[in-house]
Amino acid sequence: MKLRIGITGQEGFVGQHLYNSLGLYPEEFEQIPYHQSFFKNPLELENFVSQCDVIVHLAAMNRHNDPQILYDTNIDLVKQLIAALEKANSKAHILFSSSSQEERDNLYGKSKKEGRELFINWAKRAAGTFTGLVIPNVFGPFGHPYYNSFIATFSHQLTHNEQPKIDVDGDVKLIYVAELVDIIINEIRSKKGNPVLLIPETSTHKVSQILSLLETYKEQYFLSGIIPQINSRFELNLFNTFRCYIDIKEHNPVKLVKNTDARGAFVEIIRLNIGGQVSFSTTVPGITRGNHYHTRKIERFAVIKGKALIQLRRIGTDEVLNFYLDGNEPSFVDMPIWYTHNIKNIGEEELYTNFWINEFYDPADADTYFETV
């Protein structure tokens, strides 16, 4: 039987990633619809709670000019959810997103620690199951700049003609959002509670070190189309995070330089400071390839002959982005992670496409999920 899972704060940074990742396991999980308006209507919140075997409580305020409002809001959300659990006589497994700031002398950390303690007391009274996730700093694609992470802020600034500024160059303990989501899903599968689950960071870096890497990505990739050297999983995650802040509509397709002489033409497709796999395809008129997405891979489509329509759509959204490429003016589009994509021959001759991807294809770990654009 499928586990029925509800996510409060589903519209937020971690919530979207968790929702989309659970969707990769349709035979295992059923996702219960949630909307933030439920916290304004006790009956709707109770109805939501009553349908769930598992609730991941991510709804919270992370920043506000008035720390007291932040504290009051977060505590109130916890109390409302507990009231709904009690009215529904629920024994759901509750997973609560707390923070490594619990022990700091600020009202945000206090709201997280006291919220976790309120859930512990509920679990004792109701014989429920509770897991308190104490989480370090989270970064990853689609986080809100000036809100979720300094990495989101720096990446946005570097891709929008702004200059980042370091206020305090300290060591920061970090976890990538996909790594956090994997831990949450494993805890859901375990069906065991843990009142204080300290989630370890997966990397620690100085703010200046991260900014230096991001500036390299701007100079090499954003401005010159060069795939930078990537030396670790952290750097891959950071690069994929950086890429998502590029304005896709404005940036694509990227024109390549076509050199011609009496012999014909020569076009340089890609400059790499990383390995990977290069492929070539021909596509007959009217045929579409692709309709899949990746969660970690870097991929480039370069059209060198014929006419193509490349389409992208971010998972969980409806907007389809259309890019028209012509081999007479060779150009490429890079595929962001969590964007389903395809390429269609819209011309009257065969379409020639060069594909590059940053890792060898492994059928046992393909990181390829099919979904129509």
C-alpha positions as CSV (number, residue, x, y, z in Angstrom):
1,M,0.0,0.0,0.0
2,K,1.3,3.4,-0.9
3,L,2.3,5.9,1.9
4,R,0.1,9.0,1.7
5,I,2.4,12.0,2.2
6,G,1.5,15.7,2.7
7,I,4.0,18.5,2.6
8,T,3.3,21.8,4.3
9,G,5.3,24.5,2.7
10,Q,5.2,22.5,-0.5
11,E,5.5,25.8,-2.5
12,G,8.9,26.6,-0.9
13,F,12.5,25.9,-1.8
14,V,12.9,22.5,0.0
15,G,9.2,21.7,-0.4
16,Q,9.3,21.8,-4.2
17,H,12.4,19.6,-4.4
18,L,10.8,17.1,-2.0
19,Y,7.5,17.1,-3.9
20,N,9.2,16.5,-7.2
21,S,11.6,13.9,-5.8
22,L,8.7,11.9,-4.2
23,G,7.1,12.0,-7.7
24,L,10.0,9.8,-9.0
25,Y,8.5,6.9,-6.9
26,P,4.8,6.8,-8.0
27,E,4.5,3.1,-7.0
28,E,5.6,3.9,-3.4
29,F,4.1,7.3,-2.5
30,E,0.8,9.1,-3.0
31,Q,1.0,12.8,-2.5
32,I,-1.9,14.5,-0.7
33,P,-2.7,18.0,-2.2
34,Y,-1.7,20.9,0.0
35,H,-2.2,24.7,-0.3
36,Q,-0.9,27.3,2.1
37,S,-4.5,28.6,2.5
38,F,-5.1,25.5,4.7
39,F,-3.5,27.3,7.6
40,K,-6.3,30.0,7.4
41,N,-9.1,27.4,7.5
42,P,-9.0,24.9,10.4
43,L,-11.5,22.6,8.6
44,E,-9.4,22.4,5.5
45,L,-6.2,21.8,7.6
46,E,-8.0,19.0,9.5
47,N,-9.2,17.4,6.3
48,F,-5.6,17.5,4.9
49,V,-4.2,16.0,8.1
50,S,-6.8,13.2,8.1
51,Q,-5.7,11.9,4.7
52,C,-1.9,11.7,5.5
53,D,0.2,8.8,6.8
54,V,3.2,11.1,6.8
55,I,3.3,14.9,7.1
56,V,6.6,16.8,6.4
57,H,6.2,20.2,8.1
58,L,8.3,22.7,6.1
59,A,5.9,25.7,6.3
60,A,7.8,28.4,8.1
61,M,9.0,32.0,7.9
62,N,12.8,32.2,7.5
63,R,13.4,35.9,7.4
64,H,11.5,39.1,8.5
65,N,12.6,42.5,9.6
66,D,10.8,42.0,12.9
67,P,12.2,38.8,14.6
68,Q,9.2,38.6,16.9
69,I,6.8,38.3,14.0
70,L,9.0,35.5,12.6
71,Y,9.0,33.7,16.0
72,D,5.2,34.1,16.4
73,T,4.4,33.0,12.9
74,N,6.5,29.8,13.2
75,I,5.1,28.8,16.6
76,D,1.6,29.5,15.4
77,L,2.0,27.2,12.4
78,V,3.2,24.4,14.6
79,K,0.3,24.9,17.1
80,Q,-2.3,25.0,14.3
81,L,-0.9,21.7,12.8
82,I,-1.0,20.0,16.2
83,A,-4.6,21.2,16.8
84,A,-5.6,19.7,13.5
85,L,-3.7,16.4,14.3
86,E,-5.6,16.2,17.6
87,K,-9.0,16.9,16.0
88,A,-8.4,14.3,13.4
89,N,-7.1,11.8,16.0
90,S,-4.1,11.4,13.7
91,K,-1.1,9.2,14.5
92,A,0.7,10.3,11.3
93,H,4.5,10.3,11.2
94,I,5.4,14.0,11.5
95,L,8.8,15.2,10.2
96,F,9.6,18.7,11.2
97,S,12.2,20.9,9.6
98,S,14.3,22.5,12.3
99,S,17.6,24.3,12.0
100,S,21.2,24.2,13.3
101,Q,20.4,27.7,14.6
102,E,18.4,26.1,17.4
103,E,21.2,26.8,19.9
104,R,21.8,30.4,18.7
105,D,20.6,33.4,20.6
106,N,18.0,34.5,18.1
107,L,14.2,34.2,17.8
108,Y,14.3,32.1,14.6
109,G,16.4,29.4,16.3
110,K,14.2,29.7,19.3
111,S,11.0,29.2,17.2
112,K,12.5,26.1,15.7
113,K,13.6,24.5,18.9
114,E,10.3,25.2,20.7
115,G,8.4,24.0,17.7
116,R,10.3,20.7,17.8
117,E,9.5,20.4,21.5
118,L,5.8,21.0,20.9
119,F,5.8,18.1,18.4
120,I,7.6,15.9,20.8
121,N,4.9,16.5,23.5
122,W,2.2,15.9,20.9
123,A,3.7,12.5,19.9
124,K,3.8,11.5,23.6
125,R,0.2,12.4,24.2
126,A,-1.1,10.9,20.9
127,A,1.2,7.9,20.6
128,G,2.3,9.5,17.3
129,T,5.6,9.2,15.5
130,F,7.8,12.3,15.3
131,T,11.2,13.1,13.7
132,G,12.9,16.4,14.4
133,L,15.2,17.2,11.5
134,V,18.0,19.6,12.6
135,I,19.3,20.9,9.3
136,P,22.4,22.9,8.4
137,N,22.5,25.5,5.7
138,V,20.8,24.3,2.5
139,F,21.6,25.4,-1.0
140,G,20.5,24.3,-4.5
141,P,18.6,25.2,-7.6
142,F,15.5,27.5,-7.4
143,G,16.2,28.9,-4.0
144,H,15.1,32.5,-3.6
145,P,17.9,35.1,-3.6
146,Y,18.1,37.3,-0.5
147,Y,16.0,34.7,1.3
148,N,17.0,31.1,1.2
149,S,20.8,31.1,0.9
150,F,23.7,33.4,0.2
151,I,24.6,31.1,-2.6
152,A,21.3,31.9,-4.3
153,T,21.9,35.6,-3.7
154,F,25.5,35.4,-5.1
155,S,24.4,33.4,-8.2
156,H,21.6,35.7,-8.9
157,Q,23.8,38.8,-8.6
158,L,26.6,37.3,-10.9
159,T,24.1,36.5,-13.6
160,H,22.3,39.8,-13.4
161,N,25.2,42.3,-13.7
162,E,25.5,42.8,-9.9
163,Q,28.6,42.5,-7.7
164,P,28.3,40.2,-4.6
165,K,29.6,41.5,-1.3
166,I,30.9,39.4,1.6
167,D,29.8,40.6,5.0
168,V,31.5,38.0,7.1
169,D,33.9,35.5,5.6
170,G,33.3,32.6,7.9
171,D,33.2,28.8,7.5
172,V,29.7,27.7,6.4
173,K,28.4,24.1,6.9
174,L,26.3,23.2,3.9
175,I,24.1,20.5,2.5
176,Y,22.8,20.3,-1.1
177,V,19.0,20.2,-1.3
178,A,19.0,16.8,-3.1
179,E,21.1,15.3,-0.4
180,L,18.7,16.6,2.2
181,V,15.7,15.3,0.3
182,D,17.3,11.8,0.1
183,I,17.7,11.9,3.9
184,I,14.0,12.9,4.4
185,I,12.8,10.2,2.0
186,N,14.9,7.6,3.9
187,E,13.4,8.7,7.2
188,I,9.9,8.4,5.7
189,R,10.7,4.9,4.6
190,S,12.0,3.9,8.0
191,K,8.7,4.7,9.7
192,K,10.7,5.4,12.9
193,G,10.7,8.5,14.9
194,N,13.7,10.4,16.2
195,P,13.1,13.6,18.3
196,V,16.5,15.0,17.4
197,L,17.9,13.9,14.1
198,L,21.1,15.9,13.6
199,I,21.6,16.0,9.8
200,P,25.4,16.4,9.1
201,E,26.7,18.9,6.6
202,T,28.1,17.4,3.5
203,S,30.7,20.1,3.0
204,T,32.2,23.1,4.8
205,H,33.6,26.1,2.9
206,K,34.5,29.7,3.5
207,V,32.1,32.2,1.9
208,S,35.1,33.6,-0.1
209,Q,35.9,30.2,-1.5
210,I,32.4,29.7,-2.8
211,L,32.3,33.2,-4.3
212,S,35.6,32.5,-6.1
213,L,34.1,29.4,-7.7
214,L,30.9,31.2,-8.7
215,E,32.9,34.0,-10.3
216,T,34.8,31.3,-12.3
217,Y,31.5,29.9,-13.5
218,K,30.5,33.4,-14.6
219,E,33.7,34.1,-16.5
220,Q,34.0,30.7,-18.1
221,Y,30.4,29.4,-18.5
222,F,28.0,32.3,-18.4
223,L,30.2,34.7,-20.5
224,S,32.2,32.2,-22.7
225,G,30.2,29.0,-22.8
226,I,33.1,26.9,-21.4
227,I,32.2,24.0,-19.2
228,P,34.4,24.6,-16.1
229,Q,36.6,22.1,-14.3
230,I,34.5,20.3,-11.7
231,N,36.6,18.5,-9.0
232,S,34.0,17.2,-6.6
233,R,30.3,16.4,-6.1
234,F,30.0,19.7,-4.2
235,E,31.4,21.6,-7.2
236,L,28.9,19.9,-9.5
237,N,26.1,20.8,-7.2
238,L,27.3,24.4,-6.9
239,F,27.6,24.7,-10.7
240,N,24.1,23.3,-11.3
241,T,22.8,25.7,-8.7
242,F,24.6,28.6,-10.4
243,R,23.1,27.6,-13.8
244,C,19.6,27.9,-12.7
245,Y,19.9,31.6,-12.1
246,I,20.7,32.3,-15.7
247,D,17.7,33.9,-17.6
248,I,17.0,31.0,-19.9
249,K,14.9,33.1,-22.3
250,E,17.5,35.8,-22.7
251,H,20.5,33.5,-22.8
252,N,19.4,30.9,-25.4
253,P,20.1,29.8,-28.0
254,V,23.8,30.6,-27.8
255,K,25.4,31.3,-31.3
256,L,28.5,29.5,-32.3
257,V,31.3,30.9,-34.5
258,K,31.1,29.6,-38.0
259,N,34.4,29.7,-40.0
260,T,34.1,29.3,-43.7
261,D,36.5,29.1,-46.6
262,A,36.7,27.4,-50.0
263,R,36.8,24.0,-48.3
264,G,33.5,24.5,-46.4
265,A,32.8,25.4,-42.8
266,F,34.3,24.7,-39.4
267,V,32.5,25.3,-36.1
268,E,33.8,24.7,-32.6
269,I,31.0,23.1,-30.6
270,I,32.3,23.1,-27.0
271,R,35.3,23.8,-24.8
272,L,35.6,21.6,-21.8
273,N,37.6,21.6,-18.6
274,I,35.7,18.4,-17.7
275,G,35.2,15.0,-19.3
276,G,32.0,13.4,-20.4
277,Q,30.4,11.8,-23.5
278,V,29.9,13.3,-26.9
279,S,27.1,11.9,-29.2
280,F,25.8,12.7,-32.7
281,S,22.3,12.1,-34.1
282,T,20.4,12.6,-37.3
283,T,16.7,13.1,-37.1
284,V,14.2,12.9,-40.0
285,P,11.7,15.7,-40.5
286,G,8.8,15.8,-38.0
287,I,10.4,13.6,-35.4
288,T,10.9,14.6,-31.8
289,R,13.6,13.3,-29.5
290,G,13.9,13.5,-25.8
291,N,11.0,14.4,-23.5
292,H,13.0,13.6,-20.4
293,Y,14.8,15.5,-17.6
294,H,17.9,15.0,-15.4
295,T,18.5,15.9,-11.8
296,R,22.3,16.2,-11.8
297,K,23.6,15.9,-15.4
298,I,24.9,18.8,-17.5
299,E,23.9,18.5,-21.1
300,R,24.4,20.5,-24.3
301,F,22.4,20.3,-27.6
302,A,24.2,21.9,-30.6
303,V,22.4,22.0,-34.0
304,I,24.9,21.9,-36.9
305,K,22.6,21.2,-39.8
306,G,18.9,21.6,-40.4
307,K,16.2,23.4,-38.4
308,A,15.2,22.4,-34.9
309,L,12.8,23.4,-32.1
310,I,14.1,22.8,-28.7
311,Q,11.6,23.0,-25.9
312,L,12.1,23.2,-22.1
313,R,9.7,23.1,-19.2
314,R,10.6,23.2,-15.5
315,I,9.1,20.2,-13.7
316,G,6.0,21.3,-11.7
317,T,5.3,24.3,-13.9
318,D,3.3,24.9,-17.1
319,E,5.4,27.4,-19.0
320,V,7.0,25.9,-22.1
321,L,10.1,27.7,-23.5
322,N,10.7,27.5,-27.2
323,F,14.1,27.9,-28.9
324,Y,14.5,27.8,-32.7
325,L,17.9,26.8,-34.0
326,D,19.2,26.6,-37.6
327,G,22.3,24.8,-38.8
328,N,23.1,27.8,-41.1
329,E,23.8,29.7,-37.9
330,P,25.1,26.9,-35.6
331,S,24.0,27.4,-32.0
332,F,23.4,25.5,-28.8
333,V,21.1,25.2,-25.8
334,D,22.2,23.8,-22.4
335,M,19.7,21.8,-20.4
336,P,19.2,22.9,-16.8
337,I,18.5,20.2,-14.3
338,W,14.8,19.6,-13.4
339,Y,13.8,20.9,-16.9
340,T,12.2,18.3,-19.1
341,H,13.3,18.9,-22.7
342,N,13.0,17.8,-26.3
343,I,14.3,18.5,-29.8
344,K,12.2,18.3,-32.9
345,N,13.1,18.5,-36.6
346,I,10.9,21.3,-38.0
347,G,12.7,21.5,-41.3
348,E,12.5,19.6,-44.6
349,E,15.9,17.9,-44.4
350,E,17.6,15.7,-41.9
351,L,18.6,17.4,-38.6
352,Y,22.1,16.9,-37.4
353,T,22.7,17.4,-33.7
354,N,25.7,17.2,-31.5
355,F,25.1,16.2,-27.9
356,W,27.5,16.5,-25.0
357,I,26.8,15.3,-21.4
358,N,29.2,15.4,-18.5
359,E,29.1,11.7,-17.5
360,F,29.1,8.4,-19.3
361,Y,25.6,6.8,-19.7
362,D,25.0,4.2,-17.0
363,P,21.8,2.2,-17.4
364,A,21.8,1.3,-13.7
365,D,22.0,5.0,-12.8
366,A,20.8,6.9,-15.8
367,D,19.4,10.0,-14.1
368,T,16.9,10.2,-16.9
369,Y,13.2,10.6,-16.2
370,F,10.6,10.7,-18.9
371,E,8.0,13.4,-19.0
372,T,6.5,15.1,-22.0
373,V,7.4,18.8,-22.3
